[in-house]
């Protein structure tokens, strides 16, 4: 039997995370996703393999806001 394509809502429920997290993972962490027109679709098997590979937990370098940087500097 062929695997069914899942929507953003379905893959978020499958992983137990918020929809916004899915969109962030697509752009920031290269979550396996396929764009069909305006919609993102997922194969649970691909996403499960990606999660098991530790990619969801990887830290992605981002630019820290200036206020957060100043707070960190004061505490050191």
mmCIF file of the N, C-alpha and C atoms, coordinates in Angstrom:
data_MODEL
# 
_entry.id   MODEL 
# 
loop_
_atom_site.group_PDB 
_atom_site.id 
_atom_site.type_symbol 
_atom_site.label_atom_id 
_atom_site.label_alt_id 
_atom_site.label_comp_id 
_atom_site.label_asym_id 
_atom_site.label_entity_id 
_atom_site.label_seq_id 
_atom_site.pdbx_PDB_ins_code 
_atom_site.Cartn_x 
_atom_site.Cartn_y 
_atom_site.Cartn_z 
_atom_site.occupancy 
_atom_site.B_iso_or_equiv 
_atom_site.pdbx_formal_charge 
_atom_site.auth_seq_id 
_atom_site.auth_comp_id 
_atom_site.auth_asym_id 
_atom_site.auth_atom_id 
_atom_site.pdbx_PDB_model_num 
ATOM 1   N N  . UNK A 1 1  ? 0.838  -1.193 0.000  1.00 0.00 ? 1  UNK A N  1 
ATOM 2   C CA . UNK A 1 1  ? 0.000  0.000  0.000  1.00 0.00 ? 1  UNK A CA 1 
ATOM 3   C C  . UNK A 1 1  ? 0.877  1.249  0.000  1.00 0.00 ? 1  UNK A C  1 
ATOM 4   N N  . UNK A 1 2  ? 0.531  2.217  -0.799 1.00 0.00 ? 2  UNK A N  1 
ATOM 5   C CA . UNK A 1 2  ? 1.292  3.458  -0.910 1.00 0.00 ? 2  UNK A CA 1 
ATOM 6   C C  . UNK A 1 2  ? 1.012  4.370  0.281  1.00 0.00 ? 2  UNK A C  1 
ATOM 7   N N  . UNK A 1 3  ? 2.057  5.029  0.738  1.00 0.00 ? 3  UNK A N  1 
ATOM 8   C CA . UNK A 1 3  ? 1.946  5.946  1.883  1.00 0.00 ? 3  UNK A CA 1 
ATOM 9   C C  . UNK A 1 3  ? 1.156  7.196  1.485  1.00 0.00 ? 3  UNK A C  1 
ATOM 10  N N  . UNK A 1 4  ? 0.316  7.663  2.387  1.00 0.00 ? 4  UNK A N  1 
ATOM 11  C CA . UNK A 1 4  ? -0.519 8.848  2.158  1.00 0.00 ? 4  UNK A CA 1 
ATOM 12  C C  . UNK A 1 4  ? 0.266  10.121 2.484  1.00 0.00 ? 4  UNK A C  1 
ATOM 13  N N  . UNK A 1 5  ? 0.081  11.145 1.663  1.00 0.00 ? 5  UNK A N  1 
ATOM 14  C CA . UNK A 1 5  ? 0.684  12.445 1.925  1.00 0.00 ? 5  UNK A CA 1 
ATOM 15  C C  . UNK A 1 5  ? -0.058 13.116 3.072  1.00 0.00 ? 5  UNK A C  1 
ATOM 16  N N  . UNK A 1 6  ? 0.694  13.746 3.982  1.00 0.00 ? 6  UNK A N  1 
ATOM 17  C CA . UNK A 1 6  ? 0.111  14.415 5.141  1.00 0.00 ? 6  UNK A CA 1 
ATOM 18  C C  . UNK A 1 6  ? 0.230  15.926 5.001  1.00 0.00 ? 6  UNK A C  1 
ATOM 19  N N  . UNK A 1 7  ? -0.726 16.642 5.600  1.00 0.00 ? 7  UNK A N  1 
ATOM 20  C CA . UNK A 1 7  ? -0.727 18.109 5.605  1.00 0.00 ? 7  UNK A CA 1 
ATOM 21  C C  . UNK A 1 7  ? 0.137  18.620 6.758  1.00 0.00 ? 7  UNK A C  1 
ATOM 22  N N  . UNK A 1 8  ? 0.320  19.921 6.815  1.00 0.00 ? 8  UNK A N  1 
ATOM 23  C CA . UNK A 1 8  ? 1.068  20.547 7.916  1.00 0.00 ? 8  UNK A CA 1 
ATOM 24  C C  . UNK A 1 8  ? 0.399  20.201 9.254  1.00 0.00 ? 8  UNK A C  1 
ATOM 25  N N  . UNK A 1 9  ? -0.917 20.297 9.298  1.00 0.00 ? 9  UNK A N  1 
ATOM 26  C CA . UNK A 1 9  ? -1.641 20.002 10.539 1.00 0.00 ? 9  UNK A CA 1 
ATOM 27  C C  . UNK A 1 9  ? -1.452 18.550 10.956 1.00 0.00 ? 9  UNK A C  1 
ATOM 28  N N  . UNK A 1 10 ? -1.506 17.649 9.983  1.00 0.00 ? 10 UNK A N  1 
ATOM 29  C CA . UNK A 1 10 ? -1.366 16.221 10.292 1.00 0.00 ? 10 UNK A CA 1 
ATOM 30  C C  . UNK A 1 10 ? 0.044  15.863 10.747 1.00 0.00 ? 10 UNK A C  1 
ATOM 31  N N  . UNK A 1 11 ? 1.066  16.427 10.097 1.00 0.00 ? 11 UNK A N  1 
ATOM 32  C CA . UNK A 1 11 ? 2.439  16.102 10.495 1.00 0.00 ? 11 UNK A CA 1 
ATOM 33  C C  . UNK A 1 11 ? 2.754  16.747 11.847 1.00 0.00 ? 11 UNK A C  1 
ATOM 34  N N  . UNK A 1 12 ? 2.182  17.919 12.123 1.00 0.00 ? 12 UNK A N  1 
ATOM 35  C CA . UNK A 1 12 ? 2.369  18.558 13.433 1.00 0.00 ? 12 UNK A CA 1 
ATOM 36  C C  . UNK A 1 12 ? 1.760  17.676 14.520 1.00 0.00 ? 12 UNK A C  1 
ATOM 37  N N  . UNK A 1 13 ? 0.567  17.152 14.283 1.00 0.00 ? 13 UNK A N  1 
ATOM 38  C CA . UNK A 1 13 ? -0.075 16.261 15.250 1.00 0.00 ? 13 UNK A CA 1 
ATOM 39  C C  . UNK A 1 13 ? 0.722  14.966 15.402 1.00 0.00 ? 13 UNK A C  1 
ATOM 40  N N  . UNK A 1 14 ? 1.229  14.446 14.308 1.00 0.00 ? 14 UNK A N  1 
ATOM 41  C CA . UNK A 1 14 ? 2.037  13.220 14.319 1.00 0.00 ? 14 UNK A CA 1 
ATOM 42  C C  . UNK A 1 14 ? 3.262  13.386 15.218 1.00 0.00 ? 14 UNK A C  1 
ATOM 43  N N  . UNK A 1 15 ? 3.888  14.571 15.153 1.00 0.00 ? 15 UNK A N  1 
ATOM 44  C CA . UNK A 1 15 ? 5.101  14.842 15.933 1.00 0.00 ? 15 UNK A CA 1 
ATOM 45  C C  . UNK A 1 15 ? 4.804  15.466 17.294 1.00 0.00 ? 15 UNK A C  1 
ATOM 46  N N  . UNK A 1 16 ? 3.579  15.909 17.505 1.00 0.00 ? 16 UNK A N  1 
ATOM 47  C CA . UNK A 1 16 ? 3.220  16.539 18.775 1.00 0.00 ? 16 UNK A CA 1 
ATOM 48  C C  . UNK A 1 16 ? 3.801  17.928 18.943 1.00 0.00 ? 16 UNK A C  1 
ATOM 49  N N  . UNK A 1 17 ? 3.865  18.671 17.830 1.00 0.00 ? 17 UNK A N  1 
ATOM 50  C CA . UNK A 1 17 ? 4.384  20.040 17.866 1.00 0.00 ? 17 UNK A CA 1 
ATOM 51  C C  . UNK A 1 17 ? 3.369  20.983 17.229 1.00 0.00 ? 17 UNK A C  1 
ATOM 52  N N  . UNK A 1 18 ? 3.626  22.275 17.343 1.00 0.00 ? 18 UNK A N  1 
ATOM 53  C CA . UNK A 1 18 ? 2.776  23.319 16.791 1.00 0.00 ? 18 UNK A CA 1 
ATOM 54  C C  . UNK A 1 18 ? 3.018  23.464 15.288 1.00 0.00 ? 18 UNK A C  1 
ATOM 55  N N  . UNK A 1 19 ? 2.003  23.904 14.556 1.00 0.00 ? 19 UNK A N  1 
ATOM 56  C CA . UNK A 1 19 ? 2.147  24.158 13.107 1.00 0.00 ? 19 UNK A CA 1 
ATOM 57  C C  . UNK A 1 19 ? 3.301  25.112 12.805 1.00 0.00 ? 19 UNK A C  1 
ATOM 58  N N  . UNK A 1 20 ? 3.443  26.158 13.633 1.00 0.00 ? 20 UNK A N  1 
ATOM 59  C CA . UNK A 1 20 ? 4.512  27.136 13.407 1.00 0.00 ? 20 UNK A CA 1 
ATOM 60  C C  . UNK A 1 20 ? 5.883  26.470 13.475 1.00 0.00 ? 20 UNK A C  1 
ATOM 61  N N  . UNK A 1 21 ? 6.035  25.483 14.339 1.00 0.00 ? 21 UNK A N  1 
ATOM 62  C CA . UNK A 1 21 ? 7.296  24.753 14.455 1.00 0.00 ? 21 UNK A CA 1 
ATOM 63  C C  . UNK A 1 21 ? 7.603  24.030 13.146 1.00 0.00 ? 21 UNK A C  1 
ATOM 64  N N  . UNK A 1 22 ? 6.599  23.454 12.527 1.00 0.00 ? 22 UNK A N  1 
ATOM 65  C CA . UNK A 1 22 ? 6.793  22.759 11.250 1.00 0.00 ? 22 UNK A CA 1 
ATOM 66  C C  . UNK A 1 22 ? 7.332  23.731 10.203 1.00 0.00 ? 22 UNK A C  1 
ATOM 67  N N  . UNK A 1 23 ? 6.722  24.905 10.085 1.00 0.00 ? 23 UNK A N  1 
ATOM 68  C CA . UNK A 1 23 ? 7.189  25.890 9.106  1.00 0.00 ? 23 UNK A CA 1 
ATOM 69  C C  . UNK A 1 23 ? 8.628  26.330 9.392  1.00 0.00 ? 23 UNK A C  1 
ATOM 70  N N  . UNK A 1 24 ? 8.967  26.500 10.663 1.00 0.00 ? 24 UNK A N  1 
ATOM 71  C CA . UNK A 1 24 ? 10.346 26.875 11.028 1.00 0.00 ? 24 UNK A CA 1 
ATOM 72  C C  . UNK A 1 24 ? 11.320 25.767 10.662 1.00 0.00 ? 24 UNK A C  1 
ATOM 73  N N  . UNK A 1 25 ? 10.940 24.517 10.942 1.00 0.00 ? 25 UNK A N  1 
ATOM 74  C CA . UNK A 1 25 ? 11.827 23.393 10.624 1.00 0.00 ? 25 UNK A CA 1 
ATOM 75  C C  . UNK A 1 25 ? 12.030 23.252 9.118  1.00 0.00 ? 25 UNK A C  1 
ATOM 76  N N  . UNK A 1 26 ? 11.019 23.555 8.324  1.00 0.00 ? 26 UNK A N  1 
ATOM 77  C CA . UNK A 1 26 ? 11.167 23.477 6.864  1.00 0.00 ? 26 UNK A CA 1 
ATOM 78  C C  . UNK A 1 26 ? 12.246 24.451 6.406  1.00 0.00 ? 26 UNK A C  1 
ATOM 79  N N  . UNK A 1 27 ? 12.186 25.690 6.883  1.00 0.00 ? 27 UNK A N  1 
ATOM 80  C CA . UNK A 1 27 ? 13.118 26.713 6.408  1.00 0.00 ? 27 UNK A CA 1 
ATOM 81  C C  . UNK A 1 27 ? 14.461 26.686 7.127  1.00 0.00 ? 27 UNK A C  1 
ATOM 82  N N  . UNK A 1 28 ? 14.459 26.444 8.424  1.00 0.00 ? 28 UNK A N  1 
ATOM 83  C CA . UNK A 1 28 ? 15.703 26.537 9.197  1.00 0.00 ? 28 UNK A CA 1 
ATOM 84  C C  . UNK A 1 28 ? 16.468 25.225 9.324  1.00 0.00 ? 28 UNK A C  1 
ATOM 85  N N  . UNK A 1 29 ? 15.759 24.117 9.282  1.00 0.00 ? 29 UNK A N  1 
ATOM 86  C CA . UNK A 1 29 ? 16.416 22.837 9.549  1.00 0.00 ? 29 UNK A CA 1 
ATOM 87  C C  . UNK A 1 29 ? 16.259 21.835 8.415  1.00 0.00 ? 29 UNK A C  1 
ATOM 88  N N  . UNK A 1 30 ? 15.767 22.303 7.293  1.00 0.00 ? 30 UNK A N  1 
ATOM 89  C CA . UNK A 1 30 ? 15.650 21.468 6.097  1.00 0.00 ? 30 UNK A CA 1 
ATOM 90  C C  . UNK A 1 30 ? 14.823 20.200 6.330  1.00 0.00 ? 30 UNK A C  1 
ATOM 91  N N  . UNK A 1 31 ? 13.705 20.365 7.018  1.00 0.00 ? 31 UNK A N  1 
ATOM 92  C CA . UNK A 1 31 ? 12.781 19.250 7.212  1.00 0.00 ? 31 UNK A CA 1 
ATOM 93  C C  . UNK A 1 31 ? 12.302 18.766 5.849  1.00 0.00 ? 31 UNK A C  1 
ATOM 94  N N  . UNK A 1 32 ? 12.236 17.435 5.629  1.00 0.00 ? 32 UNK A N  1 
ATOM 95  C CA . UNK A 1 32 ? 11.786 16.940 4.328  1.00 0.00 ? 32 UNK A CA 1 
ATOM 96  C C  . UNK A 1 32 ? 10.310 17.271 4.087  1.00 0.00 ? 32 UNK A C  1 
ATOM 97  N N  . UNK A 1 33 ? 10.075 18.123 3.103  1.00 0.00 ? 33 UNK A N  1 
ATOM 98  C CA . UNK A 1 33 ? 8.727  18.583 2.781  1.00 0.00 ? 33 UNK A CA 1 
ATOM 99  C C  . UNK A 1 33 ? 8.650  18.792 1.276  1.00 0.00 ? 33 UNK A C  1 
ATOM 100 N N  . UNK A 1 34 ? 7.469  18.662 0.749  1.00 0.00 ? 34 UNK A N  1 
ATOM 101 C CA . UNK A 1 34 ? 7.249  18.799 -0.685 1.00 0.00 ? 34 UNK A CA 1 
ATOM 102 C C  . UNK A 1 34 ? 6.151  19.826 -0.906 1.00 0.00 ? 34 UNK A C  1 
ATOM 103 N N  . UNK A 1 35 ? 6.450  20.823 -1.736 1.00 0.00 ? 35 UNK A N  1 
ATOM 104 C CA . UNK A 1 35 ? 5.489  21.893 -1.997 1.00 0.00 ? 35 UNK A CA 1 
ATOM 105 C C  . UNK A 1 35 ? 4.645  21.521 -3.211 1.00 0.00 ? 35 UNK A C  1 
ATOM 106 N N  . UNK A 1 36 ? 3.351  21.493 -3.003 1.00 0.00 ? 36 UNK A N  1 
ATOM 107 C CA . UNK A 1 36 ? 2.396  21.237 -4.082 1.00 0.00 ? 36 UNK A CA 1 
ATOM 108 C C  . UNK A 1 36 ? 1.530  22.481 -4.205 1.00 0.00 ? 36 UNK A C  1 
ATOM 109 N N  . UNK A 1 37 ? 1.838  23.311 -5.184 1.00 0.00 ? 37 UNK A N  1 
ATOM 110 C CA . UNK A 1 37 ? 1.156  24.602 -5.279 1.00 0.00 ? 37 UNK A CA 1 
ATOM 111 C C  . UNK A 1 37 ? 1.532  25.447 -4.076 1.00 0.00 ? 37 UNK A C  1 
ATOM 112 N N  . UNK A 1 38 ? 0.528  25.844 -3.296 1.00 0.00 ? 38 UNK A N  1 
ATOM 113 C CA . UNK A 1 38 ? 0.781  26.632 -2.079 1.00 0.00 ? 38 UNK A CA 1 
ATOM 114 C C  . UNK A 1 38 ? 0.874  25.762 -0.834 1.00 0.00 ? 38 UNK A C  1 
ATOM 115 N N  . UNK A 1 39 ? 0.629  24.472 -0.964 1.00 0.00 ? 39 UNK A N  1 
ATOM 116 C CA . UNK A 1 39 ? 0.553  23.585 0.194  1.00 0.00 ? 39 UNK A CA 1 
ATOM 117 C C  . UNK A 1 39 ? 1.832  22.781 0.399  1.00 0.00 ? 39 UNK A C  1 
ATOM 118 N N  . UNK A 1 40 ? 2.197  22.595 1.654  1.00 0.00 ? 40 UNK A N  1 
ATOM 119 C CA . UNK A 1 40 ? 3.299  21.701 2.009  1.00 0.00 ? 40 UNK A CA 1 
ATOM 120 C C  . UNK A 1 40 ? 2.718  20.336 2.307  1.00 0.00 ? 40 UNK A C  1 
ATOM 121 N N  . UNK A 1 41 ? 3.361  19.294 1.791  1.00 0.00 ? 41 UNK A N  1 
ATOM 122 C CA . UNK A 1 41 ? 2.937  17.914 2.035  1.00 0.00 ? 41 UNK A CA 1 
ATOM 123 C C  . UNK A 1 41 ? 4.131  17.114 2.539  1.00 0.00 ? 41 UNK A C  1 
ATOM 124 N N  . UNK A 1 42 ? 3.852  16.092 3.315  1.00 0.00 ? 42 UNK A N  1 
ATOM 125 C CA . UNK A 1 42 ? 4.889  15.322 3.984  1.00 0.00 ? 42 UNK A CA 1 
ATOM 126 C C  . UNK A 1 42 ? 4.599  13.842 3.903  1.00 0.00 ? 42 UNK A C  1 
ATOM 127 N N  . UNK A 1 43 ? 5.662  13.042 3.868  1.00 0.00 ? 43 UNK A N  1 
ATOM 128 C CA . UNK A 1 43 ? 5.546  11.608 4.049  1.00 0.00 ? 43 UNK A CA 1 
ATOM 129 C C  . UNK A 1 43 ? 6.059  11.320 5.456  1.00 0.00 ? 43 UNK A C  1 
ATOM 130 N N  . UNK A 1 44 ? 5.228  10.706 6.266  1.00 0.00 ? 44 UNK A N  1 
ATOM 131 C CA . UNK A 1 44 ? 5.601  10.447 7.661  1.00 0.00 ? 44 UNK A CA 1 
ATOM 132 C C  . UNK A 1 44 ? 6.898  9.652  7.737  1.00 0.00 ? 44 UNK A C  1 
ATOM 133 N N  . UNK A 1 45 ? 7.121  8.727  6.818  1.00 0.00 ? 45 UNK A N  1 
ATOM 134 C CA . UNK A 1 45 ? 8.345  7.917  6.846  1.00 0.00 ? 45 UNK A CA 1 
ATOM 135 C C  . UNK A 1 45 ? 9.591  8.787  6.669  1.00 0.00 ? 45 UNK A C  1 
ATOM 136 N N  . UNK A 1 46 ? 9.537  9.776  5.768  1.00 0.00 ? 46 UNK A N  1 
ATOM 137 C CA . UNK A 1 46 ? 10.670 10.689 5.571  1.00 0.00 ? 46 UNK A CA 1 
ATOM 138 C C  . UNK A 1 46 ? 10.902 11.549 6.798  1.00 0.00 ? 46 UNK A C  1 
ATOM 139 N N  . UNK A 1 47 ? 9.825  12.071 7.359  1.00 0.00 ? 47 UNK A N  1 
ATOM 140 C CA . UNK A 1 47 ? 9.935  12.944 8.532  1.00 0.00 ? 47 UNK A CA 1 
ATOM 141 C C  . UNK A 1 47 ? 10.436 12.149 9.736  1.00 0.00 ? 47 UNK A C  1 
ATOM 142 N N  . UNK A 1 48 ? 9.929  10.945 9.925  1.00 0.00 ? 48 UNK A N  1 
ATOM 143 C CA . UNK A 1 48 ? 10.385 10.104 11.042 1.00 0.00 ? 48 UNK A CA 1 
ATOM 144 C C  . UNK A 1 48 ? 11.881 9.814  10.926 1.00 0.00 ? 48 UNK A C  1 
ATOM 145 N N  . UNK A 1 49 ? 12.342 9.530  9.728  1.00 0.00 ? 49 UNK A N  1 
ATOM 146 C CA . UNK A 1 49 ? 13.771 9.268  9.510  1.00 0.00 ? 49 UNK A CA 1 
ATOM 147 C C  . UNK A 1 49 ? 14.590 10.523 9.809  1.00 0.00 ? 49 UNK A C  1 
ATOM 148 N N  . UNK A 1 50 ? 14.099 11.680 9.399  1.00 0.00 ? 50 UNK A N  1 
ATOM 149 C CA . UNK A 1 50 ? 14.766 12.958 9.646  1.00 0.00 ? 50 UNK A CA 1 
ATOM 150 C C  . UNK A 1 50 ? 14.870 13.221 11.143 1.00 0.00 ? 50 UNK A C  1 
ATOM 151 N N  . UNK A 1 51 ? 13.782 12.976 11.882 1.00 0.00 ? 51 UNK A N  1 
ATOM 152 C CA . UNK A 1 51 ? 13.780 13.176 13.335 1.00 0.00 ? 51 UNK A CA 1 
ATOM 153 C C  . UNK A 1 51 ? 14.760 12.204 13.996 1.00 0.00 ? 51 UNK A C  1 
ATOM 154 N N  . UNK A 1 52 ? 14.706 10.936 13.599 1.00 0.00 ? 52 UNK A N  1 
ATOM 155 C CA . UNK A 1 52 ? 15.598 9.925  14.188 1.00 0.00 ? 52 UNK A CA 1 
ATOM 156 C C  . UNK A 1 52 ? 17.053 10.238 13.915 1.00 0.00 ? 52 UNK A C  1 
ATOM 157 N N  . UNK A 1 53 ? 17.319 10.934 12.819 1.00 0.00 ? 53 UNK A N  1 
ATOM 158 C CA . UNK A 1 53 ? 18.680 11.351 12.490 1.00 0.00 ? 53 UNK A CA 1 
ATOM 159 C C  . UNK A 1 53 ? 19.169 12.521 13.329 1.00 0.00 ? 53 UNK A C  1 
ATOM 160 N N  . UNK A 1 54 ? 18.321 13.059 14.183 1.00 0.00 ? 54 UNK A N  1 
ATOM 161 C CA . UNK A 1 54 ? 18.694 14.150 15.075 1.00 0.00 ? 54 UNK A CA 1 
ATOM 162 C C  . UNK A 1 54 ? 18.590 15.536 14.486 1.00 0.00 ? 54 UNK A C  1 
ATOM 163 N N  . UNK A 1 55 ? 18.029 15.655 13.297 1.00 0.00 ? 55 UNK A N  1 
ATOM 164 C CA . UNK A 1 55 ? 17.993 16.960 12.632 1.00 0.00 ? 55 UNK A CA 1 
ATOM 165 C C  . UNK A 1 55 ? 17.045 17.955 13.303 1.00 0.00 ? 55 UNK A C  1 
ATOM 166 N N  . UNK A 1 56 ? 16.005 17.492 13.934 1.00 0.00 ? 56 UNK A N  1 
ATOM 167 C CA . UNK A 1 56 ? 15.072 18.403 14.604 1.00 0.00 ? 56 UNK A CA 1 
ATOM 168 C C  . UNK A 1 56 ? 15.705 19.036 15.829 1.00 0.00 ? 56 UNK A C  1 
ATOM 169 N N  . UNK A 1 57 ? 16.709 18.365 16.406 1.00 0.00 ? 57 UNK A N  1 
ATOM 170 C CA . UNK A 1 57 ? 17.343 18.852 17.627 1.00 0.00 ? 57 UNK A CA 1 
ATOM 171 C C  . UNK A 1 57 ? 18.574 19.708 17.354 1.00 0.00 ? 57 UNK A C  1 
ATOM 172 N N  . UNK A 1 58 ? 19.037 19.741 16.108 1.00 0.00 ? 58 UNK A N  1 
ATOM 173 C CA . UNK A 1 58 ? 20.252 20.500 15.790 1.00 0.00 ? 58 UNK A CA 1 
ATOM 174 C C  . UNK A 1 58 ? 20.048 21.983 16.022 1.00 0.00 ? 58 UNK A C  1 
ATOM 175 N N  . UNK A 1 59 ? 21.085 22.625 16.570 1.00 0.00 ? 59 UNK A N  1 
ATOM 176 C CA . UNK A 1 59 ? 21.048 24.073 16.720 1.00 0.00 ? 59 UNK A CA 1 
ATOM 177 C C  . UNK A 1 59 ? 21.437 24.697 15.398 1.00 0.00 ? 59 UNK A C  1 
ATOM 178 N N  . UNK A 1 60 ? 20.634 25.648 14.978 1.00 0.00 ? 60 UNK A N  1 
ATOM 179 C CA . UNK A 1 60 ? 20.913 26.372 13.748 1.00 0.00 ? 60 UNK A CA 1 
ATOM 180 C C  . UNK A 1 60 ? 21.350 27.776 14.137 1.00 0.00 ? 60 UNK A C  1 
ATOM 181 N N  . UNK A 1 61 ? 22.539 28.200 13.701 1.00 0.00 ? 61 UNK A N  1 
ATOM 182 C CA . UNK A 1 61 ? 23.008 29.536 14.077 1.00 0.00 ? 61 UNK A CA 1 
ATOM 183 C C  . UNK A 1 61 ? 22.050 30.620 13.602 1.00 0.00 ? 61 UNK A C  1 
ATOM 184 N N  . UNK A 1 62 ? 21.681 31.481 14.522 1.00 0.00 ? 62 UNK A N  1 
ATOM 185 C CA . UNK A 1 62 ? 20.829 32.619 14.183 1.00 0.00 ? 62 UNK A CA 1 
ATOM 186 C C  . UNK A 1 62 ? 21.454 33.869 14.772 1.00 0.00 ? 62 UNK A C  1 
ATOM 187 N N  . UNK A 1 63 ? 21.067 34.999 14.279 1.00 0.00 ? 63 UNK A N  1 
ATOM 188 C CA . UNK A 1 63 ? 21.553 36.257 14.809 1.00 0.00 ? 63 UNK A CA 1 
ATOM 189 C C  . UNK A 1 63 ? 20.753 36.594 16.055 1.00 0.00 ? 63 UNK A C  1 
ATOM 190 N N  . UNK A 1 64 ? 21.447 36.769 17.177 1.00 0.00 ? 64 UNK A N  1 
ATOM 191 C CA . UNK A 1 64 ? 20.777 37.080 18.441 1.00 0.00 ? 64 UNK A CA 1 
ATOM 192 C C  . UNK A 1 64 ? 20.327 38.531 18.439 1.00 0.00 ? 64 UNK A C  1 
ATOM 193 N N  . UNK A 1 65 ? 19.142 38.818 18.962 1.00 0.00 ? 65 UNK A N  1 
ATOM 194 C CA . UNK A 1 65 ? 18.706 40.204 19.087 1.00 0.00 ? 65 UNK A CA 1 
ATOM 195 C C  . UNK A 1 65 ? 19.674 40.984 19.990 1.00 0.00 ? 65 UNK A C  1 
ATOM 196 N N  . UNK A 1 66 ? 19.815 42.238 19.736 1.00 0.00 ? 66 UNK A N  1 
ATOM 197 C CA . UNK A 1 66 ? 20.763 43.058 20.490 1.00 0.00 ? 66 UNK A CA 1 
ATOM 198 C C  . UNK A 1 66 ? 20.486 43.018 21.991 1.00 0.00 ? 66 UNK A C  1 
ATOM 199 N N  . UNK A 1 67 ? 19.249 43.063 22.401 1.00 0.00 ? 67 UNK A N  1 
ATOM 200 C CA . UNK A 1 67 ? 18.904 43.056 23.830 1.00 0.00 ? 67 UNK A CA 1 
ATOM 201 C C  . UNK A 1 67 ? 19.357 41.753 24.484 1.00 0.00 ? 67 UNK A C  1 
ATOM 202 N N  . UNK A 1 68 ? 19.179 40.645 23.814 1.00 0.00 ? 68 UNK A N  1 
ATOM 203 C CA . UNK A 1 68 ? 19.595 39.357 24.375 1.00 0.00 ? 68 UNK A CA 1 
ATOM 204 C C  . UNK A 1 68 ? 21.107 39.294 24.486 1.00 0.00 ? 68 UNK A C  1 
ATOM 205 N N  . UNK A 1 69 ? 21.813 39.842 23.496 1.00 0.00 ? 69 UNK A N  1 
ATOM 206 C CA . UNK A 1 69 ? 23.267 39.855 23.526 1.00 0.00 ? 69 UNK A CA 1 
ATOM 207 C C  . UNK A 1 69 ? 23.768 40.696 24.694 1.00 0.00 ? 69 UNK A C  1 
ATOM 208 N N  . UNK A 1 70 ? 23.147 41.841 24.922 1.00 0.00 ? 70 UNK A N  1 
ATOM 209 C CA . UNK A 1 70 ? 23.556 42.704 26.049 1.00 0.00 ? 70 UNK A CA 1 
ATOM 210 C C  . UNK A 1 70 ? 23.320 42.009 27.384 1.00 0.00 ? 70 UNK A C  1 
ATOM 211 N N  . UNK A 1 71 ? 22.196 41.316 27.537 1.00 0.00 ? 71 UNK A N  1 
ATOM 212 C CA . UNK A 1 71 ? 21.913 40.584 28.782 1.00 0.00 ? 71 UNK A CA 1 
ATOM 213 C C  . UNK A 1 71 ? 22.973 39.531 29.041 1.00 0.00 ? 71 UNK A C  1 
ATOM 214 N N  . UNK A 1 72 ? 23.335 38.787 28.017 1.00 0.00 ? 72 UNK A N  1 
ATOM 215 C CA . UNK A 1 72 ? 24.332 37.736 28.161 1.00 0.00 ? 72 UNK A CA 1 
ATOM 216 C C  . UNK A 1 72 ? 25.677 38.327 28.582 1.00 0.00 ? 72 UNK A C  1 
ATOM 217 N N  . UNK A 1 73 ? 26.024 39.473 28.006 1.00 0.00 ? 73 UNK A N  1 
ATOM 218 C CA . UNK A 1 73 ? 27.309 40.099 28.299 1.00 0.00 ? 73 UNK A CA 1 
ATOM 219 C C  . UNK A 1 73 ? 27.361 40.569 29.747 1.00 0.00 ? 73 UNK A C  1 
ATOM 220 N N  . UNK A 1 74 ? 26.275 41.055 30.290 1.00 0.00 ? 74 UNK A N  1 
ATOM 221 C CA . UNK A 1 74 ? 26.245 41.542 31.655 1.00 0.00 ? 74 UNK A CA 1 
ATOM 222 C C  . UNK A 1 74 ? 26.431 40.421 32.661 1.00 0.00 ? 74 UNK A C  1 
ATOM 223 N N  . UNK A 1 75 ? 25.935 39.216 32.344 1.00 0.00 ? 75 UNK A N  1 
ATOM 224 C CA . UNK A 1 75 ? 25.993 38.119 33.289 1.00 0.00 ? 75 UNK A CA 1 
ATOM 225 C C  . UNK A 1 75 ? 27.329 37.402 33.283 1.00 0.00 ? 75 UNK A C  1 
ATOM 226 N N  . UNK A 1 76 ? 28.217 37.690 32.353 1.00 0.00 ? 76 UNK A N  1 
ATOM 227 C CA . UNK A 1 76 ? 29.504 36.977 32.300 1.00 0.00 ? 76 UNK A CA 1 
ATOM 228 C C  . UNK A 1 76 ? 30.557 37.712 33.032 1.00 0.00 ? 76 UNK A C  1 
# 
